[in-house]
């Protein structure tokens, strides 16, 4: 009798482990981000999870450890294609590098929605690939706003440095072009250094520490994301120059907003990643219902200062 009871309990446990999660009849939508080590993408995930719970979507969230690990991101996409997810929402780690994976998803009949960072449209067309839509902010305009902020704060005259994102990465490149569009037209603004810190906080610290040593005359720095800008703030503090150097970032993550409130950072560009995540899930369902999406679904930006 005792053996029979134990057997029944064991069977019950095994059955419970095999039960499908709530909403398992709903489509499985994957959100593939660059990393989860950046608060920006954590907020994006939260927005997607809120929408998925409301719409009863099975949400699969995956990301590489580092933003520049495009090979890992492509492996993730390959695995999701094999799992036959219904749709893939992707923040590309490389605007060109991910195109073969997008094309493979196309051949498998899995729609791909691009979030936050665009892909190279010419290279995608040449490869015969397609995406359902792009959901994100105008990074060029954000960079221009950041540049205009620096110009205004310096009174049209001063020495400026830039912490660039990942080379060849559409997001950072667009922000960089926008920043240049604002500062290059002002003769009194002198760019003394422009170096990559790969969107990472520790590299932002190290790179800007070196810039400070090479160019002590620097008066302002633009970080193409807040993580690099926050690293620069730490380097500035270590050099005892917190009151001397203007810092402008991009993304307006919580740490950056707190730094602005404390007077350690002048401004940041807010993109609303939570809205991006929500729109990604909502529009993936629209695609799966056969609806045609606009080529671009914009997410507004604003200057936080």
NORDA-V312616 format. One line per field, one symbol per residue. phi: phi as a letter, one per 40 degrees, with the letter a starting at -180 (. if undefined). A space follows every 50 residues. Layout:
BEGIN
phi: ???
END
This chain:
BEGIN
phi: .ccccccccccccccccccccdgcccccbbbbbcabcbddcccccccccc cccccfbcbbbaaccbcccccccccccdcccccgccabbbbccacbccdd cccccdccgbcbbcbgbcbccccccccgcabcabbicccccccccccccc dcccggaibbbbbcccdgcdccccccccccdccccbdccbccaabcbfgb cccdccccdcccccbcccbabbccacccccccdccccccgbdccbcbbba hfcdccccccccgcbcaaccbgcccccccccdcccccccgcccccbbcbc bacba
END
